[in-house]
Amino acid sequence: MTLDPSDWDLLEATGVSADGRTIFGTGYQDVPHSGSSTPRRYAVQWVAVIPEPSTALLLGLGLLGLARTSPRRDA
């Protein structure tokens, strides 16, 4: 699920899981209010889960690292 955070003010991260893939914190969200042109501001707690990198990405990064560290031979 993708979330549009354009109406959010994320103030701070207050914690990170042991594996580093889940971050949580606090902030504010502006929510439209019926009958008014001014949105209401609500305090929110947020959680962001960072997905694990795919195998193809890890393989590509490994190959890139090997290519950069291999010595070059001048002919």
QUICOR-V707578 format. One record per residue. N is the residue number from 0. RES is the residue in one letter. OMEGA is omega in whole degrees, 0 to 359 (none if undefined). Layout:
[[N	RES	OMEGA] [N	RES	OMEGA]]
This chain:
[[0	M	178] [1	T	182] [2	L	177] [3	D	183] [4	P	185] [5	S	179] [6	D	179] [7	W	168] [8	D	180] [9	L	187] [10	L	185] [11	E	170] [12	A	183] [13	T	179] [14	G	178] [15	V	179] [16	S	181] [17	A	180] [18	D	177] [19	G	183] [20	R	181] [21	T	180] [22	I	178] [23	F	183] [24	G	183] [25	T	178] [26	G	179] [27	Y	176] [28	Q	175] [29	D	183] [30	V	178] [31	P	181] [32	H	182] [33	S	179] [34	G	180] [35	S	177] [36	S	179] [37	T	179] [38	P	175] [39	R	181] [40	R	182] [41	Y	172] [42	A	182] [43	V	169] [44	Q	183] [45	W	177] [46	V	177] [47	A	178] [48	V	181] [49	I	182] [50	P	176] [51	E	178] [52	P	180] [53	S	179] [54	T	181] [55	A	179] [56	L	180] [57	L	178] [58	L	179] [59	G	178] [60	L	177] [61	G	179] [62	L	177] [63	L	178] [64	G	178] [65	L	181] [66	A	182] [67	R	183] [68	T	181] [69	S	181] [70	P	178] [71	R	177] [72	R	177] [73	D	182] [74	A	none]]
